[in-house]
Amino acid sequence: VSDDDALESAVTAAQTAGVEVGPAGGVALAGAWELADEFDEDDTVVVVNTESGTKNADILRSHLMGQGV
């Protein structure tokens, strides 16, 4: 996945689920969302978030500022 997709996924997780996800966790989320059509509705998908979004808040903030948010 692209860096932008990973960062956008991290921001989306924070906004919609209240989960603080760092960029590495954003990669996992973006990958899962990219592959979502390949999963059946009864499949269990596990995404590992290896870091907190608060640790890298400056990276996420920079991403949002680049989008004009």
C-alpha positions in Angstrom: 0.0 0.0 0.0 1.1 3.6 -0.5 2.2 5.8 2.4 -0.8 8.0 1.8 -3.2 5.0 2.0 -1.5 3.9 5.2 -1.7 7.3 6.9 -5.3 7.8 5.7 -6.2 4.4 7.2 -4.6 5.4 10.5 -6.6 8.7 10.5 -9.8 6.9 9.6 -9.4 4.4 12.4 -9.0 7.3 14.9 -12.0 9.2 13.5 -14.4 6.3 13.2 -13.4 3.8 15.9 -11.5 6.0 18.3 -8.5 3.7 18.0 -5.1 5.5 17.9 -3.2 3.7 15.1 0.3 4.6 14.1 1.6 4.5 10.5 2.6 0.8 10.8 -0.9 -0.1 11.9 -2.2 2.0 9.1 -0.3 -0.2 6.7 -2.1 -3.3 8.1 -5.5 -1.6 8.0 -5.0 -0.3 4.4 -3.9 -3.8 3.3 -7.0 -5.4 4.9 -9.3 -2.8 3.3 -7.6 -3.4 0.0 -8.2 -7.1 0.2 -11.7 -6.8 1.7 -13.5 -8.2 -1.4 -11.5 -11.4 -1.0 -12.9 -12.1 2.5 -16.2 -13.9 3.1 -18.6 -12.4 5.5 -17.9 -15.1 8.1 -14.1 -14.7 7.9 -12.2 -13.3 10.8 -9.6 -10.7 10.0 -6.9 -9.8 12.5 -5.0 -6.5 12.1 -2.0 -6.0 14.3 -1.3 -2.4 15.4 2.4 -2.4 16.5 2.5 1.3 17.7 0.3 4.0 19.2 -0.9 6.9 17.1 0.2 9.2 19.9 3.8 8.2 19.5 3.8 9.4 15.8 1.2 12.1 16.0 3.4 14.5 14.1 3.4 12.2 11.1 -0.4 11.9 11.1 -0.7 15.7 11.7 1.6 16.4 8.8 -0.5 14.1 6.6 -3.7 15.9 7.5 -2.1 19.3 6.9 -1.0 18.2 3.5 -4.6 17.5 2.7 -5.7 20.9 3.9 -7.5 19.5 7.0 
